[in-house]
Amino acid sequence: MSEKNTHAVTGAFGYSGKYIARKLLDLGYPVITLTNSPHRKHSFEKEIPAHPFNFDQPDKLRASLEGVSVLYNTYWVRFNHKTFRHSDAVANTETLFHAAQAAGVERIVHVSITNPSEDSPLDYFSGKARLEMALKETDVSYAILRPTVLFGKEDVLVNNIAWALRHLPFMGVFGDGQYRLQPIYVDDLADLAVQMGASRENTIVNAIGPETFTYRGLVEQVGRIIGKRKPIVGVPPTLGYLAGWMLGKLVGDVMITREEIKGLMNDLLYVDDSPAGATKLTDWATQHADTLGRKYTSELSRRSDRSTEYESN
C-alpha cells in the first residue's frame, strides 16, 4: 500500500475545486493546489499550499506533484477568447497528465463533459474527448466525471438567468427551448469526486443531477422561484446570440457563445442515465431565492482579476 497521502486539486481557490478541497481537508488529507491564481483571496487560510501550474516548465510541474496520491483536475476554459483558447487548455492538460504520471501520482479524477466526441465540430466537446483519450493512454488509474451544468453559490449560468429575469422585460430562448440539461449541485460533484478518488478502478460517470429540465422549463422555474416570472419568447439562434452579445458588452462579459448555443440545441447537455447527485436545483434555488441573480457573475472578470475571491450569489 502506498504511503502517499497528499491530494492535489487544480483551482482550489476557484469554483468546483474549492468544494473538492474542502471535503478533502475535512477528511484529514493534506491538500495542495495547482493554480493560475496563487494570490487569489480564499477561505482556506494557510491550509492549502499553492503552486503555479508551470505548464511551460514540465519539470517544475512534475516536482509540484511529487508525493501526491490523487490529482483532481478541474482546469478548463469555457470558451475561446483572445487571452485563452480551448486548444491551449487541451495542450496544458495533456502536460499536466504527463507530469502526474512522471511524478508517480496514483489516481487522476478528471472533470469532463457529457457527450464528448473527437468528431464534434464544437471545440469544447472535441477538446474534452481528446483529454479523456489522453488520460486513458497514461498508466495512471482514472475516474472521469461528466457533468452538464453546475449550480451553487458561485455559479454562472443559473445565477445569470436569474439576473436577466430580474432586469429584462422578457426572456428569449434559442428556438423552441425544448433541449434538455441536467444540472448537478457543485457540492454533490465534490462528494462524487472524493468518492472516486478513494478507488483505483478506471471508471466514467455521467455526473448529472436528479432533475431534468428543458431550457425553457429551467427559465420558467427560476422565474417562478425568485418571483420574477417574465414572458418567454423563442428567438432564432442568430438573433439570440446577437442579443446575448450586446448584453455581454453592457456588463463587460461573454454571456453566451455560438458554440454554447449549438451545444444546448444539439441536446449535448443531456444523457439517459441515473443521477449521480441528490440535490435538486429547485430546492437549492428556493433556499437562495432572495440572493439568486442579485448580482451579475462575470466569467471574464474572474479570469482578469486574479486576486479577488469568487463571490457567492
C-alpha positions in Angstrom: 0.0 0.0 0.0 1.4 3.4 -0.9 2.3 5.8 1.9 1.5 8.8 -0.3 -1.3 10.8 1.4 -1.3 14.3 -0.2 -4.1 15.2 -2.6 -3.7 17.9 -5.3 -6.7 19.9 -6.6 -6.4 22.2 -9.5 -8.1 25.6 -8.9 -8.8 25.1 -5.2 -9.3 28.9 -4.9 -11.9 28.9 -7.7 -15.3 27.3 -8.0 -15.7 23.5 -8.1 -12.1 22.9 -6.9 -12.9 24.8 -3.7 -15.6 22.3 -2.8 -13.4 19.3 -3.5 -10.5 20.7 -1.5 -12.8 21.5 1.5 -14.1 17.9 1.6 -10.6 16.5 1.4 -9.5 18.8 4.3 -12.5 17.7 6.4 -11.4 14.1 5.9 -8.0 14.9 7.2 -6.0 14.8 4.0 -3.1 17.2 3.3 -4.1 19.2 0.2 -2.1 21.3 -2.3 -3.4 23.3 -5.2 -2.1 24.0 -8.7 -3.4 27.3 -9.9 -3.0 30.3 -12.2 -4.2 32.5 -9.3 -1.9 31.7 -6.3 -2.6 35.1 -4.7 -6.4 35.0 -5.0 -8.2 35.6 -1.7 -9.8 32.4 -0.4 -11.3 30.8 2.7 -8.6 28.2 3.5 -6.1 30.5 5.4 -2.8 28.6 5.4 -4.3 25.1 5.0 -3.5 24.7 1.3 -0.1 25.4 -0.2 -0.4 26.9 -3.7 1.8 26.0 -6.7 1.8 27.7 -10.1 0.8 25.4 -13.0 4.2 25.8 -14.7 2.8 24.3 -18.0 5.8 25.8 -19.8 8.2 24.1 -17.3 7.1 20.5 -17.1 9.9 19.5 -14.7 8.7 22.1 -12.2 5.1 20.9 -12.6 6.2 17.4 -12.0 8.1 18.4 -8.9 5.0 20.1 -7.5 3.2 16.7 -7.8 5.9 14.6 -6.1 4.3 12.8 -3.2 0.8 13.3 -4.4 -1.5 10.3 -4.3 -4.6 11.7 -6.1 -4.9 14.6 -8.5 -8.4 16.2 -9.0 -8.4 18.1 -12.3 -11.0 20.9 -12.8 -8.8 23.0 -15.1 -10.5 24.2 -18.3 -11.8 27.2 -20.2 -15.4 27.9 -21.0 -14.9 29.5 -24.4 -12.3 30.7 -26.9 -11.0 34.2 -26.2 -8.1 36.3 -27.3 -6.3 35.5 -24.0 -7.2 31.8 -23.7 -8.4 29.1 -26.0 -9.6 25.5 -25.8 -6.6 24.3 -27.8 -4.3 25.8 -25.1 -6.3 24.2 -22.4 -6.1 20.8 -24.1 -2.3 21.1 -24.5 -1.8 22.3 -20.9 -3.9 19.5 -19.5 -2.0 16.9 -21.5 1.2 18.4 -20.0 -0.5 18.1 -16.5 -1.3 14.4 -17.1 2.2 13.6 -18.2 3.7 15.4 -15.2 1.4 13.5 -12.9 2.4 10.2 -14.5 6.1 11.1 -14.2 5.6 12.1 -10.5 4.1 8.8 -9.7 0.6 10.0 -9.0 -1.7 7.0 -8.4 -5.1 8.4 -9.4 -6.5 11.2 -11.5 -10.1 12.3 -11.1 -10.8 14.4 -14.2 -13.9 16.6 -14.8 -15.0 16.3 -18.4 -18.4 17.0 -20.0 -21.4 14.9 -21.1 -21.3 13.6 -24.7 -17.7 14.4 -25.6 -16.7 13.4 -29.1 -13.4 13.8 -31.0 -15.6 14.3 -34.1 -17.6 17.1 -32.7 -17.4 20.4 -34.6 -17.6 22.2 -31.2 -14.2 22.8 -29.6 -15.5 22.3 -26.1 -16.7 18.8 -26.7 -13.9 17.6 -29.0 -11.3 19.0 -26.6 -12.8 17.2 -23.7 -12.9 14.0 -25.8 -9.2 14.4 -26.6 -8.3 14.8 -23.0 -10.3 11.7 -22.0 -8.3 9.7 -24.5 -5.0 11.3 -23.3 -5.8 10.3 -19.7 -6.7 6.7 -20.7 -3.4 6.4 -22.5 -1.4 7.1 -19.3 -0.8 4.3 -16.9 -2.4 6.2 -14.1 -5.8 4.9 -12.8 -8.6 7.3 -13.5 -12.1 8.4 -12.9 -13.8 10.7 -15.5 -16.7 12.7 -14.3 -19.1 14.1 -17.0 -21.3 16.8 -15.6 -23.6 19.1 -17.7 -24.1 22.3 -15.7 -23.0 23.0 -12.2 -25.1 25.1 -9.8 -24.1 26.6 -6.4 -23.3 29.8 -4.7 -20.5 30.8 -7.2 -22.5 29.6 -10.2 -22.6 31.5 -13.5 -25.4 30.1 -15.7 -28.3 29.8 -13.2 -27.3 33.0 -11.4 -27.2 34.9 -14.7 -30.5 33.6 -15.8 -32.0 34.9 -12.6 -30.2 38.2 -13.1 -31.7 38.5 -16.6 -35.1 37.7 -15.2 -34.7 40.5 -12.6 -33.7 43.1 -15.2 -35.3 42.3 -18.6 -38.9 42.7 -19.6 -38.9 39.3 -21.2 -36.6 36.3 -21.7 -35.5 34.9 -25.0 -34.7 31.2 -25.5 -33.0 29.8 -28.6 -35.5 28.2 -30.9 -38.2 26.3 -29.1 -36.2 25.9 -25.9 -37.0 22.2 -25.7 -33.4 20.9 -25.5 -32.5 19.5 -22.1 -30.0 19.8 -19.3 -29.4 18.1 -16.0 -27.7 20.4 -13.5 -25.7 19.0 -10.6 -25.0 20.8 -7.3 -21.4 21.6 -7.1 -21.2 20.1 -3.6 -22.6 16.8 -4.9 -20.0 16.8 -7.7 -17.3 17.3 -5.0 -18.7 14.4 -3.0 -18.6 12.2 -6.1 -15.0 13.4 -6.9 -13.7 12.5 -3.5 -15.5 9.2 -3.6 -13.9 8.4 -6.9 -10.5 9.5 -5.6 -10.6 6.7 -3.0 -10.9 4.0 -5.7 -8.3 2.7 -8.1 -10.8 1.3 -10.7 -11.0 3.0 -14.0 -14.4 4.5 -14.4 -16.5 7.0 -16.2 -19.5 8.6 -14.5 -22.2 10.8 -16.0 -22.3 13.3 -13.2 -25.9 14.6 -13.5 -28.4 15.9 -11.0 -31.8 14.4 -10.1 -33.8 16.9 -12.2 -34.0 17.2 -16.0 -35.2 20.5 -17.4 -35.8 21.8 -20.9 -34.0 25.1 -21.2 -37.4 26.9 -21.4 -38.5 24.9 -18.3 -35.4 25.9 -16.4 -36.0 29.6 -17.1 -39.7 29.2 -16.1 -38.7 27.5 -12.8 -36.1 30.1 -11.9 -38.5 32.9 -12.6 -41.2 31.3 -10.5 -38.8 30.7 -7.6 -37.4 34.2 -7.5 -40.8 35.8 -8.1 -39.9 37.2 -11.5 -42.0 35.4 -14.0 -41.5 37.0 -17.4 -42.8 36.2 -20.9 -40.5 33.7 -22.6 -40.0 34.2 -26.3 -38.5 31.7 -28.7 -36.0 33.5 -31.0 -33.8 32.3 -33.9 -30.4 31.3 -32.6 -28.5 34.0 -34.5 -30.8 36.7 -33.1 -30.4 35.2 -29.6 -26.7 35.2 -29.9 -26.7 38.9 -31.0 -28.9 39.8 -28.1 -26.5 38.0 -25.7 -23.5 39.6 -27.4 -25.0 43.1 -26.8 -25.9 42.3 -23.2 -22.4 41.0 -22.7 -20.9 44.3 -23.9 -23.0 46.1 -21.4 -21.8 44.0 -18.5 -18.2 43.5 -19.8 -18.5 39.8 -20.3 -19.2 37.0 -22.7 -22.8 35.9 -21.8 -23.1 33.2 -24.5 -21.2 31.9 -27.4 -22.3 30.4 -30.7 -20.8 27.1 -29.7 -22.6 27.1 -26.4 -25.9 27.7 -28.2 -25.2 24.8 -30.6 -24.2 22.5 -27.7 -27.5 23.3 -26.0 -29.7 22.9 -29.1 -28.0 19.7 -30.0 -29.0 18.2 -26.6 -25.4 17.6 -25.6 -26.2 18.5 -22.0 -28.5 15.6 -21.6 -27.8 11.9 -21.1 -30.1 8.9 -20.5 -28.6 7.8 -17.2 -29.3 7.6 -13.5 -28.5 10.7 -11.4 -25.2 10.9 -9.6 -26.2 13.8 -7.4 -29.1 14.1 -5.0 -29.7 17.8 -4.5 -32.5 19.3 -6.6 -31.8 22.7 -8.3 -35.4 23.7 -7.5 -34.8 23.1 -3.8 -31.5 24.9 -3.7 -32.8 27.9 -5.7 -35.8 28.2 -3.3 -33.4 28.4 -0.4 -31.4 31.1 -2.1 -34.2 32.9 -3.8 -33.6 36.2 -2.1 -30.0 36.5 -3.3 -30.0 34.5 -6.6 -29.3 36.8 -9.5 -29.0 40.0 -7.4 -25.5 40.5 -8.9 -24.3 39.5 -12.4 -21.5 36.9 -12.3 -18.8 37.7 -14.9 -16.6 34.9 -16.3 -14.1 37.4 -17.8 -13.8 39.4 -14.5 -12.8 36.2 -12.7 -10.1 35.5 -15.3 -8.8 39.0 -15.5 -8.8 39.6 -11.7 -6.6 37.0 -10.1 -6.7 38.4 -6.6 -10.4 38.8 -5.7 -12.2 35.9 -4.0 -15.1 34.3 -6.0 -18.3 35.9 -4.8 -21.2 33.9 -3.6 -24.6 34.6 -5.1 
